[in-house]
């Protein structure tokens, strides 16, 4: 137990150094293995495990015994079939192989742009959600209400089971974990529009045919996605996770005009409140590195592909960098070659701090990697990613006062489907103030879940 306690203290120390502009004792290591991988590792039927996440706990515990990571390697899942199948989802469907698939879908038609721009939340609930989730038919209100209630119960149950497993593993093995309720998950306004609303093909046509509508739609969606990612509590060691989907498929002039303005404002607005963002830069962002430099200090940037030397040179003194270690070589290369690559990554990305180690993406199936290679690599990084100048300043320091956002620059969330406590009390003046936190909490829970269904 004393060894676990000492290891936990070390893990807390190196992460707090990383997130507070100090060079840590050694490079922190984060490995994430989803439920699908863990279920296969444990020899479980994948479909059964996804319906009952509690079944993977033994396998998750075993992976913790063989694989070194400073954070819990079991990450659970965002996509469980319980709520998607109850809602008759069109956007996330169960494949015959037991994996949930995300087909190309369109939840918003071109003629919906005007309504989305005028009443964005109303449009999402009245038009987009019923198209993506066939159980949410507006002409069958009781069936819709029952289906929605069952799906929310399924969501809370499955997320809760996986979260409880992670909490037990964190305690048992002394992993570092960000403060509870201090993180978040959302999308950039353009990505939210492009993903489940218009689809890749639809948004690609809209960029050329009606770019002004696209820009207006991003402005309309801004308060919704900003609120979706807002943490319940603010902590310098936590972050809002934002995967970035579309930029590498766009011309730079379109990116600059349509994607960047609302995305940059959103990250700045979070920073003005002391909230950091963790961005997954999907694909290769080398041509956008100068844009990324303009984001707030200590934005966490996870890169899938790109030139590590160029990324470190341009961003390494301002932002926290991770990713880039190619997952594919863990399957195709020898252990020695994998270790050579780990050394190369450390030599390039570790100097000066502001770096933690992780692969460019998480393996989805157990055949995506040779587990022994991954184990060897993380142990190598643990033993060799050591700093001789621990405690020194790592680079630029974050100051939330540097990021002021004009509140009048963005619209506010205004919808008949979302009521604040003040609005509820005005309609029910006899209600006790003791109900404020509870009823507003319910309102926030429903909002978070509804927007999650469109992420």
N, C-alpha and C positions, 0 to 999 in steps of 0.2 A: 504493500500500500504506500509506503514511503517513497518508493521509486516512481509510482504513478503520480504522487503529489509533486515530487520534484520535477518530473517531466511536464506536468501541467503548468507549473510555475514558469518553466523555461519557455513553453509554447506561448503562454500569455505574454511574456516579456518580449519575445521576438516579434510577435504580431503588433503589440502596442508600439514598439520601436518603429516598425515598418509604417504604421499608420500615423505616426507622430513625428515624422521627419528626422528619425535617427537611424543610424546604421546598426542593425541588430547583431547579435552574437553569431548567427548563422542565417542562411537563406530559409525562410519558411516554405513548407511543402504542402500543397493542397491537391489531393486526388479525389475525384468524384466518380463514383460508380453507381449508376441508377438501379432501380429495382429489377429491371429486366436482366441486367448482368448478374446481380446477386442471386436472383432466382435460379438462373442457369448454373451458376457456380454451386448452388446447393442441390442441384439435381431435381428441382421442383418443376411441376407443370406450370408454364408461364401464365396461361389463362387463369388457372386457379389462384396463383399468387397475386395476380392483379386484382382479383375480387376479394382477396383476404390478405392484405399486406402483412399482417401479424405473422404469417407463415415464414417470412424470410429472416426472422430475427436470428435464428441459429446460424444460418449461412452468413449473415452480416457480421455476426460475432467472430466466426472463423476467419473471415477475410481480414478483420482487424488484427488477428493474431499473426498473419503472414505478411501483410503489406504495411510498410511504414508510410504514415502521413501525419502531419501535424493537426489536421482537421479530420473529422469523421469521414471515412471513405464512402460510407453508405449515404446516399443523398435522397432516397425515396424517389418519388415521381410527381410530376405535375399533372399527369394524364391517367386517371383511373377510369375503368369502364363503367363503374356504378352510376356516376352522374351523367356521363355522355350517352349511355344506352337508354337510361330512363327518359332522357330528353329527346331521344331519337335524333342524335346529332348527325348532321351532314358534313361537318367540318373536321370532326375527329371520330373515326370509325374503326372498329376492331377488324383487323385482317385475319385471314385464315391461319397465319403463322403465329397468332397470339400477340402481335404487336399492334398498337394503335397507330393508324395511318392518318396523315393530314392531306387529303386530296385538294386539288385546285378548286376553290369554291368562290361563289359570288353571292354575298349577302345584301349588297346594295346595288341598285340599278342606276344607270346614268341619270334618269329622271328624278332620282331621290336626292340629288345634290342640293337642290334649293331648300328642301325640308331639313336636311342634315345641317346646312349652314344656318338656318333660322332657329331650329330647335334640335340640337344634336342629340341630347340624351333621349328625348321623345322619339326621334327617328330610330335610334338604336333599339329601343325597346319595342316599338310598334311595327317596325318593318324588317330590321336586320335580324334580330333574334328569332322571330318566327320562321324566317327562311332558313336559318342555319340549324334550328332545333324544332323539328316538326311537332313535338308535343306541346309547344307553346303557341297553339293556335288561339287567336283572339276570339274566334266564334264559338269556342268551347271553354268558357271561363272556369268551370269547376274542374274539368279534367286538366286544364292548364295549371290551376293552382295546386292540385294534388301532385302532379308530375314535378312541378317546380319544388314543392316542399320535400318530396322524396329525394330529388337530386341534391338539394342543399344538405339534407341529412347524410346522404352518401358521401358528399364532398367532405363535410366536417369529420365524419367517421374515419374515412380512409386517410386523409391528411393527418388526423389526430393519431391514428395507429402508427403511421410511419414516423411522425414527429416524436412519439414516445419511445420508439426503438432507438432513434438517433440520440435522444436525451440520455437513455440508459447507457449507450455505448460511450458517449462523451464522458459520463461520470466514471464508467468502469476503466476506460483506457486513458483518461486525462487529456482528451483532445481540447484544442482551442475552439471556442464557439463564440460568435458575435453576440452581443447583448440581445436578449429576447425582445421582440417587437420593435427592434430598431432598424430592421431591414425592410425592403419593399421590392416590388416587381411591377414593371410597366413597359410600355413601348413608346418610341418616338411618335409624335402625331402622324407623320407621313407613313411610317410602318404600320400603325394601327389601321389607317385608311387602306393601305395596300394589301394587307394580309387577308383578313376574313371579310372585309367590306367589298372591295373592288376586285381582289385577286390580282395575280401578277400580270395577266394579259390585259385585264381591264384598266389597271392603273397605268400601264405602259401606253395604252391608247389615249387615256385621259391627259397624260403629260403633254402630248402633242396636240390634241384637239381642244381641250378646255383647261389649259394650265391655270387660268385665273380662278376657276372653280376649285381646283385642287388646292391652291394656296388658301382660299377662303375656308375650305373644309378643314385644313390643318389648324387654322386659327380657331375654328369652332370646336374641334376636338381637344384642343390644348388643355382647357381646365379639367376635362374628364381624365385624360391620361396622367396629368400632373397629380390629381387627387388619388388616382389608382395606386400610384407608387409611393404616396406619402406615408412614412413610418408612423407608428403610434407614439414612439419615443425617439428622440434624436441622440445619437452617440457618435463620436468621432471615429470609433472603431468599426462601425457598421456601414452598409451601403445599400443603395437602391440598384437592383440589377435591371439592366436594359439591353436586350439583344438588338443589334443593329442589322437589319435584313437587306434593305434595298440599295444602299448607296453604290455598291460595286457594280450594280446592273444599270446605273444611270450615267448619263453624260454629266461631266462636271458642271456645266452651266445650269443644268436642271437641278442637280444636287444643291448648288449654291443658292438657287432661287426658291426652290420648293421644299427641300428637306432641311437644310441647315438652319434657317431662321428660327423656326419654332423649337427645333431640337436644342439648339444652343441656348435659347432663352430658358427652356425647361431645366437644363443642367445648371445654368446660372442661378435660376430661382431656387432650386434645391440648395445650392452652395450658399446662397444668401441666408439660409436658415441653419447652416452648419451641417447640411446633409451631403454626403459624398455619393457619387454614382459609380457603379461598376459596369462598364460597357463591354459587351462581347462583340468585337469587330469581326464579323463573319466574312469569310473569303479574304482577299488581299487588299489592305487599305494603304499601301505604300503611296498612292497618288493623293491621299487625303491627309497625310501626316501633318502638314502645315495647318490644316483646319483643326485637327485634334489638339495641336499645341495650344490653341486659343481657349480650350476648355479650362475650367477651374483647376488650380493646383491640387495635386493628389487625387485626381480622377483616376480610377483603377481601369486600366485598359488590358483586356484579354484579347490577344491576337490569334487568329486561326492560322493565317499564312502571312508571309512578308519577309523582308530582309531584316534580320535581327540587328545587324550593325547599324543600318540606317535608322531603325526605330529607336535604338538606344541613343544614337547620336542626336536625334532631333527631339526626343521626348524624355529621355532618361533622367534629367535633372528636375523636371517639373511634375511628371506623372508617375504612377506606380504601374509597372509593366509585368505582365505574366502571359502564359500560353507559349505558342510557337514550337514547343517540342513536338515533333511529328509523331502522332499516334501510330501511323502505319509501320514505322520501322520496328516498333515493339513486336510486330507480328512477323515481319519479313527478314529482319537482320539478326545477326548473332548477338549474344550478350555483350561481347567486347565492343562491337560496333555501336550498340545502344549506349554503353558507358562512354565511348568516345564522343558521341553526340551530346550527352549530358555535360561532359567536360567543356565542349565547345560552347554550349549555351551558357554555362556558368562564366566562362572566360569573357564572353561578350556582354551578358546582361547583368551579372551580379555586381561588378565594380561600382562603387559609389552608393550602393543601396537602392531603395525604391524598386525592388524586384522580389517576387516570390515565384516558386517553381510550380508549374502544372503543365499538363499536356495541352496540345492545341484544341482538343475536343475530348469529350468523354466517350469511352467505348460503350456501344449499345449492347453488343452480344459478347459472350465469352470467347468467341472465335475471332474477335477483332484484334486481340493481342495475345502474346504469350505472357501469362501472368508472371512467370519467373523473371522475364526481362524487366517488367515494370517494377517488381520488387527490388531487383538489383539496382535499377536506376534511382529509385527514391532513397535507398540506403546510401548510394554513392553521393547523392546531393546532400543528404544529412551529414555525412562524414567529411565531405570535401568543400561544401559551400560555406566555409567558415571565414569570418572577417577578422583581419588583424587590427582593424581600426574601429571596433565596435564602440558605439556611444557617440561617435562624431556626427555632425550635421550631415544629412543625406542630400540636401538640395534646397529648392525653394520651399518656403513654409506656407501652409494654408492659413488664410485669414478670411473669415466669412464677410467681414466688412468690405472686402474688395469687390463684392458681387452684389450690387444693388440693382434690383429689377423694379421698374415702374409698375405699380399694381394696376394702373389704368391701361397698361399696354395689352392686357389679356382680358378676355371675357370671363365672367363668373358662371358657375354652374347654376342654371335656372331652369327648373322643370317641375311640372305638376307631379312627377313621379319621385321627386326627392324633396323631403321636407326637413327643415331644421327644427330643433327643439323650440325655437322662438315661434316659428310658424304653427307648430302643433299646439303650443300653449295658447296662442291667440285664438285658436279654434276651440280649445277646451280650457277656459280660464280657471276652472275649478281644480285642475290637476295639481298635484303636489310637485314641488321642485325636486323631491327625492327621485322622481322618475326621469329626470333629465339625462343622466349618464346612461341609464339602461335603455331608454327609448332611442336616444341618439346612437347608441352602440348598435342597436338592431338595424337602424337606418344605414349605418356605415357598413355593416356586415352584408346586407343585401346589395348595396352599391358595389362593394368589392367583388362579390360573387358574380353579379351580372356582367361586369366588365371583364372579369377573368374569363368568362365563357367566350369572349371575343378576342382574346389574346392568343 
